[in-house]
Amino acid sequence: MRLLSPQVLRNAAALYGVHVVTYALPLLTTPYLARTLGPAAWGALAVAQAFALLVSLLIEFGFDLSGTREAARRQGDPAALGALLSGVTLAKLLLTAAAALLTLAAQQWIPAFHGRPLLLWVAFAWAAAQALNVMWFFQGIEDLTRVSTLDIGLKVAGTALVFLTVRGPDDAWLVPAVQGGAALASAAACLLLAARRAPLAWPGRHAVTGALRLGASMFVFRAASSVYASSAAFLLGLFVAPQLVGYYAGADRIARAFQGLLNPLHRALFPRYARMAHVPLPEARAALASGLRLMLGAGLLLSLCAVVGAPLLVQVLLGPAFTQSVPLLRVLGLLPAVIAVNMVLGLFWLLPRGLDRTFNLTILGAAALNAALVVWLVPRGGPLAMTGAVVVTELAVMAALTAAYASTRRAHTAAPGDTPADPLGRPV
């Protein structure tokens, strides 16, 4: 299989553009926001955004992977694509209501949100707008150029508004407000474009429940992995003062920007691997080796840049008030290399071959390990202990996925109960 075909390269370029405006471009606001908001307000914003992103996982419900995989399989069938798009869209709207109820409960029960309800709800609206985007549909049909251009333009405008509106610590809520407005406009425009390719129709109850079954296994993966990844700042905020969360959030923001540069590459390649469930194992292993060389090479380069460049990155992006972020970034900078391997073994091997259960059990085990490490280490070691817990957890995931790959390679067949299946659970 030729991985870097012209179509894959075009889609990868489009996804990198979307990634830059969604994750890396806001990093350009970091020097301004770190200095304008200060560590305390910056930490409060980080806690609210981390919680909002955690709750938005319920809205996404794993459709960015399961929906992409299914859309890739239904390429060339507009009616089937339309049914998929309609079912997933309504399911996401229903899940948004459930996520809002969880946010209301958090406002009442979590002390960090008692005095900042506006910041919490605006952050929720921002995360929900991102979760409602239908970019997964265009990834599945491998046609991203037009929608990525639209998404980029709107989010560049939203980022520019941050500089124009945020003037002090009391304006922290404006950061997710303007970025959320841009994300909502992008989601609506992309849905209209998707409806032209796959006409929308009011889905029945079975279509919605089918969509939820489709995303259920990937929701487990996304939710569990976020416990030890994107929600780290929120978990840290349960144990330490906002200022210390601010130091961690600054380092984490930079490290995630490096790590996130892997996402467009794996998303561009994922539809190719999703269609390889039934190819001969020698061909599949050869394709996996090519993907590993590509992803690991990129991950090692990104880790090297983050670890070696930590002092300069913190000084330029965060400012002198964040010197305590340097050792945190050096530890978190190890993540891209490790996560590159995990993406290849999990997303390019286990999922395309229908081994969702094996993958999810690995991630659930990692979430349990991370929770134990956080409770044990963070009250004693603070932010540095949190970085260690995150990295150790990712290393444990890599060890487990490597063992799972070796097991399937030796057996030449899927493990009992892991037979590849369609979204309704029927063997294929």
N, C-alpha and C positions, 0 to 999 in steps of 0.2 A: 504494500500500500504506500502510495506516495503521499506523505504527510503534508508537505508544504507545496500543495498545488496552488495555481493562481487564485482559485476561489477561496481557499483557506487563508492565503496571504491577504486578500482583500478584506475578508471578514475579521482577521486578526488586527489589521490596521484600523478598521472601524471600531472594534471593541477597545483597542488601546485609546482611541479618541474619547470614547464614552468613559472609560476608566479615568482618564486624566481629568475630565471635567467633574466626575462624580466624587473621586477620592483624592487624586493628586493635586488638582487645581485648588481645592480648598486649603491644601497645605500651604499655598502661597499666601493665604490670609493669616497663617499661624504667627509670623513675626508681628504683624499688626495687632492681632487679637491678644496674643500673649502679653504684649506691652500695654494695650488699652484696657483689657479686663483685669489683669493681674492674676496671680496664682489662685486666689480664693474663688473669684467669679469664674475663672477658667475651669477650675475643678468642679464647681457646681454645674456648669454647662456640660462638662464631660460626663458627669454622673447622669444627668437628664438624658443626654443623647444616647449613652450606653444603654440605659433602661429602655428608651424608645426603640432602639434597634433590636433589643432582645424581644420586646413585645411584637415588633413587626415581623418576626420570624413566624408568628402564628398566621399572619396575613399571607406571607410568601408561601408557607406550607410546603416548602421543598419543590415548588413548581419550576423554579429556575433550572433544576436538574431533571425532574421527572417530566415536566412539560416539554422541555427541550428534547429529551430522549424520545418522547412519543411523537412530537411534531416531526422529528427527523424520520421516524418510521412511516409517517403518513404523507410524506412529500408526494406531490402529484395528485392528491385527492382533496380538492377544495371542500367538498361536503364534509368529509371526516375532519379536516382541519377546522372548519367552521364550528362543528359540534364540540371539538376540543376547546377552542378559544371561548366559546359561549359558556361552557360548563366551568372552566377555570375562572373566568371573569366574575361570574355570579358567586362562585364559591369564595373568591377573595373578598367580595363586598360583604358577604355574611360574616366572614372571619374578621373583617375590620370592626364590625359591631362588637364582637366578642373581645377583641383586643382593647377597645375603648373601655369596656367594663373592667378589664384587668388594670388599666391605667387609673381608673377612678378608685379602685381598691388600693393601689399603690399610693395615691395621694393621701389617703386616710391613714394608712398603716406604716409608711416608711418616713421616719423623722426628717430625712434629708429633703423631702418634698413638701413638708408642711408650710414652709414660708415662701415657696416658689411655685405656686400652682400654674401661673402663666407660662413659666419656662418649661414646665413638665408637659403641658398640653400642646404648646407650639412644637416642642421637640417630637411629640407623638405624631402630630400632623405631618411634619417633615418626613419622618420615617415611614409613615403609612403611604404617603404619596410615592415614595421610592418603591415600596413593596408592590404597589398596584401597577407598575409599569409592565408592559407586555413584551419587553425586549427578548424574553425567553422564546417567544413565538418566532421572531425573526432569526434567532440563533438556530432554532430547529430547522427552518427552511433554508438556512444559510444565505440570507439576503439582508445584510445589515447596513449597507452603505447609506441609503436614504434616511433611515430612522436615526442612525448614529449622528448624521449631520444635523438633524433637527434637535436631537437631545443635546448635542454639544453647544449649539447656539443659545438655547434657552438657559442652560446651566452656567454658561459664561456670563450671561446677563445677571443671573442670580448672584454669582460670586462678586461681580463688580459692585452690586448694590450693598454688599457687606461693608465695603470701604466707605460708601457714601452715607450709611445710616448708623453704624456703631461708633459711639463717641465716648463711652465710659462703661464701668462695671454694671450700671443699671440697664444697659442696652443688650445684655447677653441674650435675651429672648429674641432679639431681632436677627441673630445669626441663623437659627433654624427657620425663622419666619420667612425671610427672603429666599433662602435656598429651598424651602419647602414649596413656596409658590412656583418657582421654576420647575421643580420636580413634578408638581401636579399638572402644570401645563404640558410638560413633556409626556406624561402618562396618558393624558387625554388625546393628544395629537397622535401618538403612536397607536393607540387603540383604533382611531379612525382609519389610519393607514392599514392596520391589520385587517379591519373589517372589509376593506376593498379586496384583499387577497382571499379571505375566507369569511363569507357573509355571516353575520351574527344572527342568531335566532333565539327566542326565549327558551332556555333549557328547562326541561322538566326535572322533577325531583331525582329521577334516576341519573340524569346527566350530571347533576351537581354531586350526588353521592359517588358516582363513578369518578369524577374529577378528584374528590377527596381521597378515595381509595388510591388513585394514581399517585397522589403526592404524599400519602401517609408515611411510606418508608423513608422518603427523602426528608420529610419533616423531622423524623426522629434524628437523622444525621445532622441536619442544620441546627436543631434545638440543642442537642447534646454537645456538638462542637462549639457552639457559641458560649456555653457555660464556661469554657476555659479559654475563649478567644476574645470575641468582641465585647463580652460583658465583664471583662476583667476590671475595668475602671469602676463599674457599678458595684461589683463585689468588694473591691478595695474600699469604696466609700462607706461600706458597712462597718469597717474596722478602724479607719484612720481619718484624720482631719482633712477637710477639702483642700488645704494647701498641699499636703502630701499627695493627694489624688492628682492635683495639678501637675506635680513633677512627673508622676507616672504617665498621666495622659499625654504630656508633651512628648515623652520618649516613645510611648505607644503609637502616637499619631505618625511619627516619622517612620518607625519600624513597619507599621501597617502599610504605609505608602510604598515602601520597598517590596514588602511581601505581596501587596496587591498588584504589582506589575506582572506577577505570574498569572493572574486571573484571566486577562484577555487571551493569553496564549492557550490556556487549558480549555477555555470556553470555545475558542475557534476549532480546537481539535476534537472536542468531546462528541459532536455529532458524527464524525467519522468513526470513532471507536464505538459509538452506540449502535452502529449498523453492522458490527463485526461479531455479533453474538453466535453466529453459526459458521464462521469461517474455520478452516482446519487449525488446530492448536499450534502447529509450527509457524503458520503464517501470522497468527495472533501474537505469538511470543516475539516474532521478529518485529512486528509493528510496535509492540510494547517497548522493546529495547530502543527503537528509534525515538520514541516519545520520551523515554527516560534520559537518554543522552541530551536531548534538547532541553527538557525541563530542568534537569539537574545542573546543566551548564549555566543556565540562566539564574537558577537559585544560588549557586556558589558565587557567581559574580555579584549578585545583589547583596548577599551576606557580607562579602568582603568590603564592599563599599560602605555598608552600614556600620560595621564594627570599626574599621580603620578610620572612617570619617566622622565618628560620633562627636568628638569635641567641636569640630568645625560646624557640623550640622546643628548642634544644640546652640552654639553661639550665634549663628546666622539666623536660624529659624525661630528660636525661642527667646534668646537674649540672655544677658548675664544673670538675671534673677533665677534662671533654671539650670544652674551648674550641677545641681544634684540629679539632673536627668541623664547626665553623661554615662555613668556606670549602668544605669537602667537600659539605655539604648544599646550599649555594648552586649548585654546579655540577650535582649530581644532581637538584636541584629542577626543572631544565629538562625532565626526562624525560617527565612526564605529557603535556605538549602534543605532543611528538614521537610518543610511543607511541600516542596517540589516533588520529593520522593513519594510523600503520602498521596498527593494528587494523582500521580501516575498509577500507583498500585491500587488505589481505591476507585478513582473515577474512570481510569482507562482500562482496568482489568476486571475488578469485581463487579461493578455496576453493569457494564455491557453484557456480562455473562450471567446476569440474573442473580448474583450472589448478594442481594441487598441485605439479607438477614445477617450474613457474616460481617458485612461492612458496618451495619448498625450496632451489632453487638460489640464490635471493636470500639466504636465511638462512645457508646454508653459506658463501657468500661473505663475509657479515658476520662469521661465526665466525672465518674465516681472517684477516680484517682485524683483528679484535680480538686474536687471538693474537699477531699481529705487533706490534701497538701495545703490548700488555702486555710482551712480551719486550724491546722497544726502550725503552719509557718508564719502566716501573715500577722497575727497578733504579736508575734515575737520579732519578726524581721521587717515588717512594713512593706513598702513598695519593692525593695530589692527581692524580698522573699516571693512576692507575687510574680516577678519576672522569672525566677527560678522555677516556680510551680508551672508556669505556662510552657517553658521550654522542656522541662522534664516530661510533661504530659505529651507533647508532640513527639518526643523521642520514643515514648512508650507506644504511641500509635504507629510509628514507623516500624518498630519491632514486631508488633502484632500483625500489621498488614504484610510485612515480609514473610512471616510464618504462614499466613493464609495463602499468599501467592505460591510459596514453595509447596504447600499441601495440594493445591489444585493442579500444579504442574506435575507432581508425582502421580496423582490419581488419574490425570487425563480426563476426569469427569467432575462435575459439580458434586458437592457433598449432598447427602440425603436431605431433602427438604429445601434445597437451594436450586432446584431445577428451574431454568429460565421460564418465566411466565409472563403472560400479558397483564394489562392493568386490572383485569377481573380475577386474576389468580389462576387462570387456566394454563397448563403446560403448553409450551410452544416448541 
